[in-house]
Amino acid sequence: MSRLQRITSDPAVCHGQPTVRGLRYPVENLLELLSSGMTIDEVLEDYPDLERDDLLAALEFGALAAGGGRVVPLGAA
């Protein structure tokens, strides 16, 4: 089950960087938090407007991008 529909890109939000649900949370920043050792629950506690599926979508996006696959975010939600 893909969660990539949660990843959007809008030139008016974060300079067009891929974000979660059009919110001002760039995928890159969420991946940095998780790679620093924060758990999903810790990130959700610090950012209550995010959902577990948002973080899983960011991980899926990052995995596809790292694998050399071309990932194109959908337009703004």
PDB file of N, CA, C and O in Angstrom, chain B, residues numbered from 101:
ATOM      1  N   MET B 101       0.836  -1.174   0.000  1.00  0.00           N
ATOM      2  CA  MET B 101       0.000   0.000   0.000  1.00  0.00           C
ATOM      3  C   MET B 101       0.885   1.242   0.000  1.00  0.00           C
ATOM      4  O   MET B 101       1.605   1.502   0.964  1.00  0.00           O
ATOM      5  N   SER B 102       0.826   1.981  -1.057  1.00  0.00           N
ATOM      6  CA  SER B 102       1.644   3.185  -1.164  1.00  0.00           C
ATOM      7  C   SER B 102       0.986   4.349  -0.435  1.00  0.00           C
ATOM      8  O   SER B 102      -0.235   4.504  -0.456  1.00  0.00           O
ATOM      9  N   ARG B 103       1.793   5.139   0.190  1.00  0.00           N
ATOM     10  CA  ARG B 103       1.323   6.352   0.868  1.00  0.00           C
ATOM     11  C   ARG B 103       1.828   7.603   0.158  1.00  0.00           C
ATOM     12  O   ARG B 103       1.722   8.708   0.691  1.00  0.00           O
ATOM     13  N   LEU B 104       2.371   7.433  -1.033  1.00  0.00           N
ATOM     14  CA  LEU B 104       2.993   8.555  -1.735  1.00  0.00           C
ATOM     15  C   LEU B 104       2.025   9.687  -2.075  1.00  0.00           C
ATOM     16  O   LEU B 104       2.466  10.805  -2.341  1.00  0.00           O
ATOM     17  N   GLN B 105       0.722   9.424  -2.073  1.00  0.00           N
ATOM     18  CA  GLN B 105      -0.233  10.500  -2.346  1.00  0.00           C
ATOM     19  C   GLN B 105      -0.183  11.578  -1.266  1.00  0.00           C
ATOM     20  O   GLN B 105      -0.693  12.680  -1.467  1.00  0.00           O
ATOM     21  N   ARG B 106       0.422  11.271  -0.133  1.00  0.00           N
ATOM     22  CA  ARG B 106       0.576  12.253   0.946  1.00  0.00           C
ATOM     23  C   ARG B 106       1.719  13.236   0.678  1.00  0.00           C
ATOM     24  O   ARG B 106       1.811  14.275   1.330  1.00  0.00           O
ATOM     25  N   ILE B 107       2.580  12.909  -0.273  1.00  0.00           N
ATOM     26  CA  ILE B 107       3.716  13.771  -0.590  1.00  0.00           C
ATOM     27  C   ILE B 107       3.318  14.693  -1.735  1.00  0.00           C
ATOM     28  O   ILE B 107       2.897  14.243  -2.800  1.00  0.00           O
ATOM     29  N   THR B 108       3.460  15.988  -1.490  1.00  0.00           N
ATOM     30  CA  THR B 108       3.072  16.980  -2.492  1.00  0.00           C
ATOM     31  C   THR B 108       4.220  17.951  -2.730  1.00  0.00           C
ATOM     32  O   THR B 108       5.168  18.039  -1.950  1.00  0.00           O
ATOM     33  N   SER B 109       4.100  18.670  -3.825  1.00  0.00           N
ATOM     34  CA  SER B 109       5.069  19.707  -4.146  1.00  0.00           C
ATOM     35  C   SER B 109       4.309  20.897  -4.711  1.00  0.00           C
ATOM     36  O   SER B 109       3.556  20.767  -5.676  1.00  0.00           O
ATOM     37  N   ASP B 110       4.515  22.046  -4.104  1.00  0.00           N
ATOM     38  CA  ASP B 110       3.829  23.266  -4.511  1.00  0.00           C
ATOM     39  C   ASP B 110       4.845  24.398  -4.442  1.00  0.00           C
ATOM     40  O   ASP B 110       5.442  24.619  -3.388  1.00  0.00           O
ATOM     41  N   PRO B 111       5.057  25.122  -5.542  1.00  0.00           N
ATOM     42  CA  PRO B 111       6.044  26.214  -5.529  1.00  0.00           C
ATOM     43  C   PRO B 111       5.785  27.253  -4.426  1.00  0.00           C
ATOM     44  O   PRO B 111       6.710  27.945  -4.001  1.00  0.00           O
ATOM     45  N   ALA B 112       4.552  27.362  -3.971  1.00  0.00           N
ATOM     46  CA  ALA B 112       4.211  28.339  -2.938  1.00  0.00           C
ATOM     47  C   ALA B 112       4.464  27.818  -1.520  1.00  0.00           C
ATOM     48  O   ALA B 112       4.343  28.568  -0.552  1.00  0.00           O
ATOM     49  N   VAL B 113       4.814  26.544  -1.400  1.00  0.00           N
ATOM     50  CA  VAL B 113       5.058  25.946  -0.078  1.00  0.00           C
ATOM     51  C   VAL B 113       6.485  25.409  -0.046  1.00  0.00           C
ATOM     52  O   VAL B 113       6.841  24.512  -0.812  1.00  0.00           O
ATOM     53  N   CYS B 114       7.290  25.965   0.842  1.00  0.00           N
ATOM     54  CA  CYS B 114       8.677  25.519   1.029  1.00  0.00           C
ATOM     55  C   CYS B 114       9.457  25.483  -0.285  1.00  0.00           C
ATOM     56  O   CYS B 114      10.232  24.559  -0.530  1.00  0.00           O
ATOM     57  N   HIS B 115       9.247  26.489  -1.121  1.00  0.00           N
ATOM     58  CA  HIS B 115       9.988  26.632  -2.381  1.00  0.00           C
ATOM     59  C   HIS B 115       9.868  25.408  -3.284  1.00  0.00           C
ATOM     60  O   HIS B 115      10.787  25.100  -4.043  1.00  0.00           O
ATOM     61  N   GLY B 116       8.737  24.714  -3.202  1.00  0.00           N
ATOM     62  CA  GLY B 116       8.507  23.576  -4.076  1.00  0.00           C
ATOM     63  C   GLY B 116       9.126  22.268  -3.617  1.00  0.00           C
ATOM     64  O   GLY B 116       9.016  21.260  -4.315  1.00  0.00           O
ATOM     65  N   GLN B 117       9.774  22.262  -2.459  1.00  0.00           N
ATOM     66  CA  GLN B 117      10.331  21.003  -1.936  1.00  0.00           C
ATOM     67  C   GLN B 117       9.191  20.026  -1.668  1.00  0.00           C
ATOM     68  O   GLN B 117       8.083  20.450  -1.341  1.00  0.00           O
ATOM     69  N   PRO B 118       9.445  18.734  -1.800  1.00  0.00           N
ATOM     70  CA  PRO B 118       8.418  17.760  -1.444  1.00  0.00           C
ATOM     71  C   PRO B 118       8.071  17.896   0.046  1.00  0.00           C
ATOM     72  O   PRO B 118       8.952  17.884   0.906  1.00  0.00           O
ATOM     73  N   THR B 119       6.788  18.024   0.322  1.00  0.00           N
ATOM     74  CA  THR B 119       6.306  18.158   1.697  1.00  0.00           C
ATOM     75  C   THR B 119       5.210  17.131   1.945  1.00  0.00           C
ATOM     76  O   THR B 119       4.756  16.448   1.027  1.00  0.00           O
ATOM     77  N   VAL B 120       4.799  17.037   3.194  1.00  0.00           N
ATOM     78  CA  VAL B 120       3.732  16.118   3.584  1.00  0.00           C
ATOM     79  C   VAL B 120       2.408  16.875   3.579  1.00  0.00           C
ATOM     80  O   VAL B 120       2.242  17.867   4.289  1.00  0.00           O
ATOM     81  N   ARG B 121       1.473  16.395   2.770  1.00  0.00           N
ATOM     82  CA  ARG B 121       0.104  16.931   2.697  1.00  0.00           C
ATOM     83  C   ARG B 121       0.043  18.447   2.514  1.00  0.00           C
ATOM     84  O   ARG B 121      -0.908  19.083   2.970  1.00  0.00           O
ATOM     85  N   GLY B 122       1.018  19.019   1.870  1.00  0.00           N
ATOM     86  CA  GLY B 122       1.005  20.456   1.644  1.00  0.00           C
ATOM     87  C   GLY B 122       1.330  21.284   2.882  1.00  0.00           C
ATOM     88  O   GLY B 122       1.305  22.514   2.840  1.00  0.00           O
ATOM     89  N   LEU B 123       1.634  20.603   3.980  1.00  0.00           N
ATOM     90  CA  LEU B 123       2.035  21.307   5.196  1.00  0.00           C
ATOM     91  C   LEU B 123       3.484  21.753   5.041  1.00  0.00           C
ATOM     92  O   LEU B 123       4.166  21.327   4.109  1.00  0.00           O
ATOM     93  N   ARG B 124       3.937  22.562   5.897  1.00  0.00           N
ATOM     94  CA  ARG B 124       5.312  23.069   5.802  1.00  0.00           C
ATOM     95  C   ARG B 124       6.301  22.147   6.511  1.00  0.00           C
ATOM     96  O   ARG B 124       7.117  22.586   7.322  1.00  0.00           O
ATOM     97  N   TYR B 125       6.208  20.874   6.190  1.00  0.00           N
ATOM     98  CA  TYR B 125       7.123  19.867   6.702  1.00  0.00           C
ATOM     99  C   TYR B 125       7.798  19.188   5.519  1.00  0.00           C
ATOM    100  O   TYR B 125       7.269  18.214   4.982  1.00  0.00           O
ATOM    101  N   PRO B 126       8.964  19.692   5.103  1.00  0.00           N
ATOM    102  CA  PRO B 126       9.663  19.039   3.991  1.00  0.00           C
ATOM    103  C   PRO B 126      10.032  17.596   4.339  1.00  0.00           C
ATOM    104  O   PRO B 126      10.433  17.292   5.462  1.00  0.00           O
ATOM    105  N   VAL B 127       9.887  16.729   3.358  1.00  0.00           N
ATOM    106  CA  VAL B 127      10.247  15.327   3.522  1.00  0.00           C
ATOM    107  C   VAL B 127      11.685  15.213   4.030  1.00  0.00           C
ATOM    108  O   VAL B 127      11.972  14.403   4.912  1.00  0.00           O
ATOM    109  N   GLU B 128      12.571  16.012   3.482  1.00  0.00           N
ATOM    110  CA  GLU B 128      13.982  15.968   3.880  1.00  0.00           C
ATOM    111  C   GLU B 128      14.143  16.170   5.388  1.00  0.00           C
ATOM    112  O   GLU B 128      14.913  15.456   6.030  1.00  0.00           O
ATOM    113  N   ASN B 129      13.426  17.132   5.951  1.00  0.00           N
ATOM    114  CA  ASN B 129      13.543  17.399   7.387  1.00  0.00           C
ATOM    115  C   ASN B 129      13.008  16.242   8.225  1.00  0.00           C
ATOM    116  O   ASN B 129      13.581  15.903   9.260  1.00  0.00           O
ATOM    117  N   LEU B 130      11.923  15.647   7.782  1.00  0.00           N
ATOM    118  CA  LEU B 130      11.374  14.509   8.523  1.00  0.00           C
ATOM    119  C   LEU B 130      12.327  13.325   8.486  1.00  0.00           C
ATOM    120  O   LEU B 130      12.499  12.627   9.485  1.00  0.00           O
ATOM    121  N   LEU B 131      12.949  13.100   7.328  1.00  0.00           N
ATOM    122  CA  LEU B 131      13.925  12.008   7.228  1.00  0.00           C
ATOM    123  C   LEU B 131      15.138  12.277   8.111  1.00  0.00           C
ATOM    124  O   LEU B 131      15.700  11.348   8.691  1.00  0.00           O
ATOM    125  N   GLU B 132      15.544  13.536   8.218  1.00  0.00           N
ATOM    126  CA  GLU B 132      16.667  13.887   9.096  1.00  0.00           C
ATOM    127  C   GLU B 132      16.325  13.594  10.558  1.00  0.00           C
ATOM    128  O   GLU B 132      17.163  13.088  11.305  1.00  0.00           O
ATOM    129  N   LEU B 133      15.095  13.911  10.963  1.00  0.00           N
ATOM    130  CA  LEU B 133      14.690  13.628  12.340  1.00  0.00           C
ATOM    131  C   LEU B 133      14.741  12.128  12.616  1.00  0.00           C
ATOM    132  O   LEU B 133      15.263  11.694  13.643  1.00  0.00           O
ATOM    133  N   LEU B 134      14.199  11.347  11.699  1.00  0.00           N
ATOM    134  CA  LEU B 134      14.184   9.899  11.889  1.00  0.00           C
ATOM    135  C   LEU B 134      15.589   9.314  11.840  1.00  0.00           C
ATOM    136  O   LEU B 134      15.906   8.400  12.601  1.00  0.00           O
ATOM    137  N   SER B 135      16.431   9.831  10.956  1.00  0.00           N
ATOM    138  CA  SER B 135      17.796   9.294  10.852  1.00  0.00           C
ATOM    139  C   SER B 135      18.665   9.712  12.035  1.00  0.00           C
ATOM    140  O   SER B 135      19.698   9.096  12.296  1.00  0.00           O
ATOM    141  N   SER B 136      18.251  10.753  12.749  1.00  0.00           N
ATOM    142  CA  SER B 136      19.012  11.173  13.926  1.00  0.00           C
ATOM    143  C   SER B 136      18.739  10.272  15.125  1.00  0.00           C
ATOM    144  O   SER B 136      19.401  10.379  16.157  1.00  0.00           O
ATOM    145  N   GLY B 137      17.759   9.387  14.977  1.00  0.00           N
ATOM    146  CA  GLY B 137      17.466   8.459  16.061  1.00  0.00           C
ATOM    147  C   GLY B 137      16.111   8.658  16.709  1.00  0.00           C
ATOM    148  O   GLY B 137      15.714   7.869  17.566  1.00  0.00           O
ATOM    149  N   MET B 138      15.391   9.706  16.311  1.00  0.00           N
ATOM    150  CA  MET B 138      14.047   9.897  16.864  1.00  0.00           C
ATOM    151  C   MET B 138      13.141   8.775  16.361  1.00  0.00           C
ATOM    152  O   MET B 138      13.252   8.339  15.215  1.00  0.00           O
ATOM    153  N   THR B 139      12.266   8.325  17.213  1.00  0.00           N
ATOM    154  CA  THR B 139      11.291   7.324  16.796  1.00  0.00           C
ATOM    155  C   THR B 139      10.103   8.035  16.150  1.00  0.00           C
ATOM    156  O   THR B 139       9.943   9.249  16.275  1.00  0.00           O
ATOM    157  N   ILE B 140       9.288   7.265  15.466  1.00  0.00           N
ATOM    158  CA  ILE B 140       8.078   7.840  14.871  1.00  0.00           C
ATOM    159  C   ILE B 140       7.216   8.455  15.961  1.00  0.00           C
ATOM    160  O   ILE B 140       6.676   9.546  15.779  1.00  0.00           O
ATOM    161  N   ASP B 141       7.080   7.777  17.082  1.00  0.00           N
ATOM    162  CA  ASP B 141       6.258   8.302  18.181  1.00  0.00           C
ATOM    163  C   ASP B 141       6.815   9.615  18.731  1.00  0.00           C
ATOM    164  O   ASP B 141       6.049  10.514  19.078  1.00  0.00           O
ATOM    165  N   GLU B 142       8.124   9.729  18.812  1.00  0.00           N
ATOM    166  CA  GLU B 142       8.728  10.979  19.297  1.00  0.00           C
ATOM    167  C   GLU B 142       8.473  12.122  18.327  1.00  0.00           C
ATOM    168  O   GLU B 142       8.182  13.239  18.756  1.00  0.00           O
ATOM    169  N   VAL B 143       8.575  11.866  17.039  1.00  0.00           N
ATOM    170  CA  VAL B 143       8.309  12.913  16.042  1.00  0.00           C
ATOM    171  C   VAL B 143       6.842  13.328  16.132  1.00  0.00           C
ATOM    172  O   VAL B 143       6.529  14.518  16.106  1.00  0.00           O
ATOM    173  N   LEU B 144       5.954  12.360  16.236  1.00  0.00           N
ATOM    174  CA  LEU B 144       4.527  12.674  16.328  1.00  0.00           C
ATOM    175  C   LEU B 144       4.201  13.464  17.590  1.00  0.00           C
ATOM    176  O   LEU B 144       3.311  14.314  17.586  1.00  0.00           O
ATOM    177  N   GLU B 145       4.919  13.182  18.657  1.00  0.00           N
ATOM    178  CA  GLU B 145       4.709  13.933  19.903  1.00  0.00           C
ATOM    179  C   GLU B 145       5.142  15.391  19.735  1.00  0.00           C
ATOM    180  O   GLU B 145       4.486  16.302  20.240  1.00  0.00           O
ATOM    181  N   ASP B 146       6.251  15.603  19.023  1.00  0.00           N
ATOM    182  CA  ASP B 146       6.758  16.962  18.812  1.00  0.00           C
ATOM    183  C   ASP B 146       5.973  17.735  17.749  1.00  0.00           C
ATOM    184  O   ASP B 146       5.936  18.965  17.779  1.00  0.00           O
ATOM    185  N   TYR B 147       5.351  17.021  16.816  1.00  0.00           N
ATOM    186  CA  TYR B 147       4.624  17.648  15.711  1.00  0.00           C
ATOM    187  C   TYR B 147       3.228  17.040  15.635  1.00  0.00           C
ATOM    188  O   TYR B 147       2.980  16.161  14.809  1.00  0.00           O
ATOM    189  N   PRO B 148       2.311  17.500  16.491  1.00  0.00           N
ATOM    190  CA  PRO B 148       0.996  16.854  16.617  1.00  0.00           C
ATOM    191  C   PRO B 148       0.120  16.919  15.369  1.00  0.00           C
ATOM    192  O   PRO B 148      -0.832  16.145  15.265  1.00  0.00           O
ATOM    193  N   ASP B 149       0.400  17.804  14.425  1.00  0.00           N
ATOM    194  CA  ASP B 149      -0.423  17.840  13.216  1.00  0.00           C
ATOM    195  C   ASP B 149       0.014  16.812  12.174  1.00  0.00           C
ATOM    196  O   ASP B 149      -0.614  16.686  11.123  1.00  0.00           O
ATOM    197  N   LEU B 150       1.090  16.079  12.464  1.00  0.00           N
ATOM    198  CA  LEU B 150       1.509  14.984  11.589  1.00  0.00           C
ATOM    199  C   LEU B 150       0.850  13.687  12.027  1.00  0.00           C
ATOM    200  O   LEU B 150       0.469  13.523  13.186  1.00  0.00           O
ATOM    201  N   GLU B 151       0.723  12.763  11.071  1.00  0.00           N
ATOM    202  CA  GLU B 151       0.164  11.449  11.334  1.00  0.00           C
ATOM    203  C   GLU B 151       1.212  10.385  11.019  1.00  0.00           C
ATOM    204  O   GLU B 151       2.151  10.629  10.262  1.00  0.00           O
ATOM    205  N   ARG B 152       1.041   9.223  11.601  1.00  0.00           N
ATOM    206  CA  ARG B 152       1.970   8.114  11.381  1.00  0.00           C
ATOM    207  C   ARG B 152       2.145   7.851   9.886  1.00  0.00           C
ATOM    208  O   ARG B 152       3.268   7.642   9.429  1.00  0.00           O
ATOM    209  N   ASP B 153       1.071   7.857   9.129  1.00  0.00           N
ATOM    210  CA  ASP B 153       1.161   7.610   7.691  1.00  0.00           C
ATOM    211  C   ASP B 153       1.969   8.693   6.965  1.00  0.00           C
ATOM    212  O   ASP B 153       2.553   8.423   5.915  1.00  0.00           O
ATOM    213  N   ASP B 154       2.009   9.906   7.509  1.00  0.00           N
ATOM    214  CA  ASP B 154       2.847  10.963   6.917  1.00  0.00           C
ATOM    215  C   ASP B 154       4.319  10.579   6.989  1.00  0.00           C
ATOM    216  O   ASP B 154       5.060  10.741   6.018  1.00  0.00           O
ATOM    217  N   LEU B 155       4.733  10.075   8.134  1.00  0.00           N
ATOM    218  CA  LEU B 155       6.134   9.685   8.300  1.00  0.00           C
ATOM    219  C   LEU B 155       6.467   8.446   7.476  1.00  0.00           C
ATOM    220  O   LEU B 155       7.561   8.339   6.922  1.00  0.00           O
ATOM    221  N   LEU B 156       5.535   7.526   7.398  1.00  0.00           N
ATOM    222  CA  LEU B 156       5.759   6.352   6.554  1.00  0.00           C
ATOM    223  C   LEU B 156       5.831   6.754   5.083  1.00  0.00           C
ATOM    224  O   LEU B 156       6.590   6.161   4.316  1.00  0.00           O
ATOM    225  N   ALA B 157       5.054   7.750   4.687  1.00  0.00           N
ATOM    226  CA  ALA B 157       5.123   8.257   3.316  1.00  0.00           C
ATOM    227  C   ALA B 157       6.484   8.895   3.054  1.00  0.00           C
ATOM    228  O   ALA B 157       7.060   8.712   1.982  1.00  0.00           O
ATOM    229  N   ALA B 158       6.996   9.639   4.021  1.00  0.00           N
ATOM    230  CA  ALA B 158       8.314  10.255   3.871  1.00  0.00           C
ATOM    231  C   ALA B 158       9.393   9.183   3.728  1.00  0.00           C
ATOM    232  O   ALA B 158      10.303   9.322   2.912  1.00  0.00           O
ATOM    233  N   LEU B 159       9.293   8.121   4.514  1.00  0.00           N
ATOM    234  CA  LEU B 159      10.255   7.021   4.408  1.00  0.00           C
ATOM    235  C   LEU B 159      10.153   6.334   3.046  1.00  0.00           C
ATOM    236  O   LEU B 159      11.173   6.002   2.441  1.00  0.00           O
ATOM    237  N   GLU B 160       8.946   6.123   2.570  1.00  0.00           N
ATOM    238  CA  GLU B 160       8.758   5.502   1.259  1.00  0.00           C
ATOM    239  C   GLU B 160       9.343   6.381   0.160  1.00  0.00           C
ATOM    240  O   GLU B 160      10.015   5.887  -0.745  1.00  0.00           O
ATOM    241  N   PHE B 161       9.089   7.676   0.241  1.00  0.00           N
ATOM    242  CA  PHE B 161       9.623   8.632  -0.731  1.00  0.00           C
ATOM    243  C   PHE B 161      11.150   8.599  -0.720  1.00  0.00           C
ATOM    244  O   PHE B 161      11.789   8.557  -1.772  1.00  0.00           O
ATOM    245  N   GLY B 162      11.720   8.619   0.473  1.00  0.00           N
ATOM    246  CA  GLY B 162      13.174   8.587   0.604  1.00  0.00           C
ATOM    247  C   GLY B 162      13.771   7.301   0.069  1.00  0.00           C
ATOM    248  O   GLY B 162      14.824   7.324  -0.567  1.00  0.00           O
ATOM    249  N   ALA B 163      13.112   6.179   0.319  1.00  0.00           N
ATOM    250  CA  ALA B 163      13.606   4.896  -0.171  1.00  0.00           C
ATOM    251  C   ALA B 163      13.595   4.852  -1.694  1.00  0.00           C
ATOM    252  O   ALA B 163      14.542   4.369  -2.314  1.00  0.00           O
ATOM    253  N   LEU B 164      12.534   5.350  -2.287  1.00  0.00           N
ATOM    254  CA  LEU B 164      12.460   5.369  -3.752  1.00  0.00           C
ATOM    255  C   LEU B 164      13.515   6.298  -4.346  1.00  0.00           C
ATOM    256  O   LEU B 164      14.164   5.967  -5.339  1.00  0.00           O
ATOM    257  N   ALA B 165      13.675   7.456  -3.730  1.00  0.00           N
ATOM    258  CA  ALA B 165      14.663   8.418  -4.234  1.00  0.00           C
ATOM    259  C   ALA B 165      16.080   7.863  -4.108  1.00  0.00           C
ATOM    260  O   ALA B 165      16.900   8.043  -5.008  1.00  0.00           O
ATOM    261  N   ALA B 166      16.367   7.196  -3.004  1.00  0.00           N
ATOM    262  CA  ALA B 166      17.709   6.639  -2.788  1.00  0.00           C
ATOM    263  C   ALA B 166      17.990   5.478  -3.716  1.00  0.00           C
ATOM    264  O   ALA B 166      19.144   5.209  -4.050  1.00  0.00           O
ATOM    265  N   GLY B 167      16.946   4.789  -4.133  1.00  0.00           N
ATOM    266  CA  GLY B 167      17.114   3.647  -5.014  1.00  0.00           C
ATOM    267  C   GLY B 167      17.315   4.030  -6.468  1.00  0.00           C
ATOM    268  O   GLY B 167      17.398   3.160  -7.335  1.00  0.00           O
ATOM    269  N   GLY B 168      17.392   5.304  -6.737  1.00  0.00           N
ATOM    270  CA  GLY B 168      17.614   5.760  -8.103  1.00  0.00           C
ATOM    271  C   GLY B 168      16.330   5.897  -8.902  1.00  0.00           C
ATOM    272  O   GLY B 168      16.355   6.304 -10.064  1.00  0.00           O
ATOM    273  N   GLY B 169      15.211   5.558  -8.280  1.00  0.00           N
ATOM    274  CA  GLY B 169      13.941   5.739  -8.968  1.00  0.00           C
ATOM    275  C   GLY B 169      13.571   7.201  -9.032  1.00  0.00           C
ATOM    276  O   GLY B 169      13.867   7.966  -8.114  1.00  0.00           O
ATOM    277  N   ARG B 170      12.932   7.585 -10.099  1.00  0.00           N
ATOM    278  CA  ARG B 170      12.503   8.985 -10.220  1.00  0.00           C
ATOM    279  C   ARG B 170      11.191   9.128  -9.476  1.00  0.00           C
ATOM    280  O   ARG B 170      10.226   8.416  -9.754  1.00  0.00           O
ATOM    281  N   VAL B 171      11.161  10.046  -8.536  1.00  0.00           N
ATOM    282  CA  VAL B 171       9.970  10.270  -7.721  1.00  0.00           C
ATOM    283  C   VAL B 171       9.458  11.669  -8.018  1.00  0.00           C
ATOM    284  O   VAL B 171      10.173  12.656  -7.841  1.00  0.00           O
ATOM    285  N   VAL B 172       8.209  11.745  -8.472  1.00  0.00           N
ATOM    286  CA  VAL B 172       7.606  13.030  -8.780  1.00  0.00           C
ATOM    287  C   VAL B 172       6.433  13.225  -7.847  1.00  0.00           C
ATOM    288  O   VAL B 172       5.441  12.505  -7.961  1.00  0.00           O
ATOM    289  N   PRO B 173       6.509  14.187  -6.915  1.00  0.00           N
ATOM    290  CA  PRO B 173       5.406  14.426  -5.996  1.00  0.00           C
ATOM    291  C   PRO B 173       4.189  14.941  -6.755  1.00  0.00           C
ATOM    292  O   PRO B 173       4.308  15.600  -7.788  1.00  0.00           O
ATOM    293  N   LEU B 174       3.020  14.624  -6.215  1.00  0.00           N
ATOM    294  CA  LEU B 174       1.781  15.129  -6.781  1.00  0.00           C
ATOM    295  C   LEU B 174       1.671  16.615  -6.499  1.00  0.00           C
ATOM    296  O   LEU B 174       2.419  17.147  -5.679  1.00  0.00           O
ATOM    297  N   GLY B 175       0.761  17.282  -7.157  1.00  0.00           N
ATOM    298  CA  GLY B 175       0.530  18.707  -6.912  1.00  0.00           C
ATOM    299  C   GLY B 175       0.023  18.937  -5.508  1.00  0.00           C
ATOM    300  O   GLY B 175      -0.165  17.994  -4.739  1.00  0.00           O
ATOM    301  N   ALA B 176      -0.194  20.184  -5.183  1.00  0.00           N
ATOM    302  CA  ALA B 176      -0.641  20.556  -3.836  1.00  0.00           C
ATOM    303  C   ALA B 176      -1.954  19.867  -3.502  1.00  0.00           C
ATOM    304  O   ALA B 176      -2.832  19.719  -4.352  1.00  0.00           O
ATOM    305  N   ALA B 177      -2.071  19.448  -2.245  1.00  0.00           N
ATOM    306  CA  ALA B 177      -3.285  18.746  -1.808  1.00  0.00           C
ATOM    307  C   ALA B 177      -4.411  19.712  -1.610  1.00  0.00           C
ATOM    308  O   ALA B 177      -5.514  19.308  -1.243  1.00  0.00           O
TER     309      ALA B 177
END
